[in-house]
C-alpha cells in the first residue's frame, strides 16, 4: 500500500480516543527504530521531516527511505508529513516530493522568525489548503507562537522559530481566534501554543499550569470539538537518558520536558498528533556515547548505530503505548490520496465547528 493522508489517521484516532506520536526523521536508523516499534505494537505511523531534515538527507534519499518503510511494512498505515513549512512554496515542494501531509506554519512570516498577523496566517494557510485538498493531501495549521511562558522568549530550532521576547497573548492560542481560523482555512489539524517549545531545555522545573497551559487545550476543544489538535515540542526528556549521556562524557544540565501524564490529558481533550523529536535524539546520543565509551578502540559505525536503533525503538514503543495508538494500526482501512481528494471535493471532510453545529 502507498502512503496515506494524515487526515485518515487523525480521524481514526478521534473516533477511538487516542493520540499518535509524530516522529521527526533525518536518516535510516531513525526510520528503522520507529517502524520496528510500530510493527511490534501495531500502531499507525506519522513520519515527519523539517526543512532542515530535507536539506540534510536530500529529497530523494529521504523519500526513498520512507518508501522503503512502506514497502517493508505494507500493513502499517504511514503518513509522510512536512513539519513547519514556512511558506506555501515549501508546502507545494513537499507535495511534489510525495508528502501526504503538510504543515503551513503561518504563525510566522516566510522568514520563519517574525510573528505574523492573524490575517496573514489565514491567507497563506488557505492557499495551501486549496492546493493540498485538491490532490488529497492533509494540512496542519498553527495559531500562536511556540515559546516559553517562563521566560517569554520565542522558540527557535533547526532554523525555525520566533525570535526575541513575545507577549503572553502571542504564546497562547486564543480560543475565539482558533474557531475563526479553522472556519476560514478548513485545515485538517490545528497546532496550538500552550507553552511548549522545541529542544531539551523546555522548563527549568517540573511544569505546572502557569508555564504549561493544558487548560488552554481543554478550552479550545470545547469550542472546536470536531477539530484535530496538535501538540508541538512534546518530548518528555527522560531522566534516564540524560544520566547515560552525562555519565559518558555529556554535559546536559538539569532540564524538564512535557510530562507524559500532561500529554495524556491533552489527548483526552482532542489532541490527536503529538510531535516528538528531542526524546529520540537523546536516545540516539545516549546509545552512541555509551557504546563508544565502552570500547574506545571500535571504529565500525555499526557498533554504535545498532544500539541507537534499540534505544530509540524503546522510546517510540513507550509513546505508542502511552498514547494508546498501540493496537490500532491494523484497524485502519488504508485509503488513497485520490479517494481523499474526491471526499474533499464533495465537501465530506469540511471542518465542522461548534458554531456551525449550532446553526
C-alpha positions, 0 to 999 in steps of 0.5 A: 500500500502507498502512503496515506493522508494524515487526515485518515489517521487523525480521524481514526484516532478521534473516533477511538480516543487516542493520540499518535506520536509524530516522529521527526526523521533525518536518516535510516536508523531513525526510520528503522527504530520507529517502524520496528516499534510500530510493527511490534505494537501495531500502531499507525505511523506519522513520519515527519521531516523539517526543512532542515531534515530535507536539506540534510538527507536530500529529497530523494534519499529521504523519500526513498527511505520512507518508501522503503518503510512502506514497502517493508511494512505494507500493513502499517498505515504511514503518513509522510508529513512536512513539519513547519513549512514556512511558506506555501512554496515549501508546502507545494515542494513537499507535495511534489516530493510525495508528502501526504501531509503538510504543515503551513506554519503561518504563525510566522512570516516566510522568514520563519522568525517574525510573528505574523498577523492573524490575517496573514496566517489565514491567507497563506494557510488557505492557499495551501489548503486549496492546493493540498485538498485538491490532490488529497493531501492533509494540512496542519495549521498553527495559531500562536507562537511556540515559546516559553511562558517562563521566560517569554522568549520565542522558540527557535530550532533547526532554523525555525522559530520566533525570535526575541521576547513575545507577549503572553497573548502571542504564546497562547492560542486564543480560543475565539481566534482558533474557531475563526481560523479553522472556519476560514482555512478548513485545515485538517489539524490545528497546532496550538501554543500552550507553552511548549517549545522545541529542544531539551531545555523546555522548563527549568522545573517540573511544569505546572499550569502557569508555564504549561497551559493544558487548560488552554487545550481543554478550552479550545476543544470545547469550542472546536470539538470536531477539530484535530489538535496538535501538540508541538515540542512534546518530548518528555526528556527522560531522566534516564537518558540524560544520566547515560549521556552525562555519565559518558562524557555529556554535559546536559544540565538539569532540564524538564520536558512535557510530562507524559501524564500532561500529554495524556490529558491533552489527548483526552481533550482532542489532541490527536498528533503529538510531535516528538523529536528531542526524546529520540535524539537523546536516545540516539546520543545516549546509545552512541556515547555509551557504546563508544565509551565502552570500547574506545578502540571500535571504529565500525559505525555499526557498533554504535548505530545498532544500539541507537536503533534499540534505544530509540525503538524503546522510546517510540514503543513507550509513546505508542503505548502511552498514547494508546495508538498501540493496537490500532494500526491494523484497524485502519482501512488504508485509503488513497490520496485520490479517494481523499481528494474526491471526499474533499471535493464533495465537501465530506471532510469540511471542518465542522465547528461548534458554531456551525453545529449550532446553526 
